[in-house]
Structure formats: structure tokens, C-alpha cells
Amino acid sequence: MSPSNVSFHLKELERAGLITQQRESRSIIYSADYEALGSLVRFLMEDCCGGHPEICAPAAAVAACCAPLAEGKCQ
């Protein structure tokens, strides 16, 4: 993936509120916003699965294993 393509996708993820960025010297550090990602997964599971939990089973497994443990850390 080209750097410009990565930048485009990171910008869109940030615009959607799913990641944050922090400049450190000449670098930009991107971090996941776990609360926003959890809200997105909950929305997808509750509203988009349309009463068919088997559709959302893979997303539920990911949500359970990737919940943040502490400040910025994931299981």
C-alpha cells in the first residue's frame, strides 16, 4: 500500500472518530479509540444484524478478545 493511500485511510478513520493522532517531532502516532470502536461494533451487532446473531458472531468474538485492558493496552 502506498504512503498516500495509507494517509488517506488514516485520515478517514480519524474523521470517523475511530482513531486519534498525536504528533511527536516529525512523526505522527495513531492510536485506536477503543470506546468508539466498541460503539461501532455494538451498533453493527444490534442494528445491522437484523435479529440474526449468527451473522455477527465473528464480530462479537473480536470485540470480546480486543477490549482494552488498561491505558492504551489491548488483550
Phi and psi in degrees as a GROMACS rama.xvg file:
@    title "Ramachandran Plot"
@    xaxis  label "Phi"
@    yaxis  label "Psi"
@TYPE xy
-72.4444  153.091  SER-2
-56.617  -37.6531  PRO-3
-68.4551  -33.8543  SER-4
-68.2346  -42.6487  ASN-5
-62  -45.3855  VAL-6
-59.5511  -41.6415  SER-7
-59.4255  -48.5997  PHE-8
-67.939  -39.1813  HIS-9
-63.0108  -40.1852  LEU-10
-61.6711  -42.2752  LYS-11
-68.5727  -38.6585  GLU-12
-64.5318  -38.4775  LEU-13
-67.6142  -42.4584  GLU-14
-61.2833  -33.4376  ARG-15
-78.7237  -7.31896  ALA-16
82.0321  15.9683  GLY-17
-91.9166  -17.8482  LEU-18
-138.32  162.121  ILE-19
-124.709  160.411  THR-20
-126.763  151.645  GLN-21
-142.543  127.494  GLN-22
-83.7453  131.553  ARG-23
-129.923  103.634  GLU-24
60.4003  -119.094  SER-25
-95.4109  1.6072  ARG-26
-103.474  154.714  SER-27
-117.081  122.63  ILE-28
-100.675  123.734  ILE-29
-102.76  140.46  TYR-30
-134.29  144.497  SER-31
-72.8103  142.517  ALA-32
-97.6191  94.1994  ASP-33
-61.8175  -33.8202  TYR-34
-64.3565  -45.5312  GLU-35
-66.2143  -40.781  ALA-36
-64.3604  -40.4776  LEU-37
-63.0775  -40.2403  GLY-38
-63.2176  -40.1431  SER-39
-64.0033  -45.3085  LEU-40
-62.6093  -43.1731  VAL-41
-60.6005  -44.1103  ARG-42
-59.2851  -47.7411  PHE-43
-62.0947  -40.4484  LEU-44
-71.9581  -39.0977  MET-45
-83.9967  -42.7719  GLU-46
-97.9358  -35.7184  ASP-47
-90.6125  -19.7757  CYS-48
-78.0139  -12.0599  CYS-49
54.2208  39.962  GLY-50
79.5966  11.5608  GLY-51
-115.878  83.7574  HIS-52
-59.8628  -25.6898  PRO-53
-63.222  -25.9474  GLU-54
-66.8005  -36.9559  ILE-55
-96.8462  2.71904  CYS-56
-54.8673  -44.9336  ALA-57
-61.1302  -38.9317  PRO-58
-67.2286  -37.6112  ALA-59
-64.2871  -39.3431  ALA-60
-64.6297  -41.9775  ALA-61
-65.7891  -43.4739  VAL-62
-61.4371  -39.0192  ALA-63
-69.6465  -38.7011  ALA-64
-84.2204  -15.3676  CYS-65
-113.326  22.9118  CYS-66
-70.9941  141.201  ALA-67
-66.3682  138.004  PRO-68
-87.4524  -48.2925  LEU-69
-151.513  -177.84  ALA-70
-36.3377  95.9969  GLU-71
73.8411  8.28436  GLY-72
-108.176  144.899  LYS-73
-119.537  151.501  CYS-74
